[in-house]
Amino acid sequence: MTLLVARDVVAGYGRHEEILKGVGIAAAARELAVLIGPNGAGKSTLLKTIAGLLRPRSGTIALDGASIAGLPPREISRRGLAYVPQEANVFPSLTVQENLEIGGYLDRHAIAARAAAVYERFPALAQRRRDAARILSGGQRQTLAVGMALMVAPRLLLLDEPSAGLSPVAAADLFGLIATLHGEGMAIVMVEQNAAEALAIADRAYLLVDGRNARDGDARALAADPEIRQVFLGGAGAGGGGEVDG
């Protein structure tokens, strides 16, 4: 069953600036789709538009068959979509517990049960529930950001550059977490700078270039494509790579 469908999406930040020039992606239930491409391709912009932070100028975006294009982020979240931005994704001065409570604001009656589930999944957060988010490690902050998203009980999770700024060990742990969520049946659309690692755990991949679709298909097939490996994965022998999106 197709959960998310975006077609011919045009969007940008200024009145005359178009970052997305007719992009389309789809994600099935239980599918992990990754967006790759060069800096400025529009990958992060697409996630923001799907999440309601940017209003599309044209095109369609549907979640579970119902249009969400142009709806406010709060309403989109109510429909089962959670978005984790690359930056400013936790409240530094608030405690871990307070961050989770804010993440669950849409359904206050479920906060306690959902926070308990987050702590069970992430024992390190449980141990630091009274600590301010600003003193957590980079990996712990990113885990907290994902935990806040899980407080929505989402059917679709959007992740924008989740490994950005993390150490190799923390990034590996995060990819393990994403793979676990995917294995449990959560649909995920992810923009990721470490393209090789993302393609290795994804089902489907979309290559965006200059705000347009360039290629899409099975993630492992794209990862094995010589041209894509050379241009976007750092060469045939690369074990990482990818660029930060604009």
Salt bridges, closest charged atoms under 4 A:
GLU31 OE2 - ARG204 NE 3.92
ASP64 OD2 - ARG155 NH1 3.08
GLU75 OE2 - ARG79 NE 3.15
ASP107 OD2 - ARG114 NH2 3.78
ASP131 OD2 - ARG128 NE 2.92
GLU184 OE1 - ARG121 NH2 2.71
ASP203 OD2 - HIS182 NE2 2.77
ASP210 OD1 - LYS21 NZ 2.93
ASP210 OD2 - ARG212 NH1 3.43
ASP216 OD1 - ARG204 NH1 3.28
ASP225 OD2 - ARG215 NH2 3.20
ASP245 OD1 - LYS43 NZ 3.21
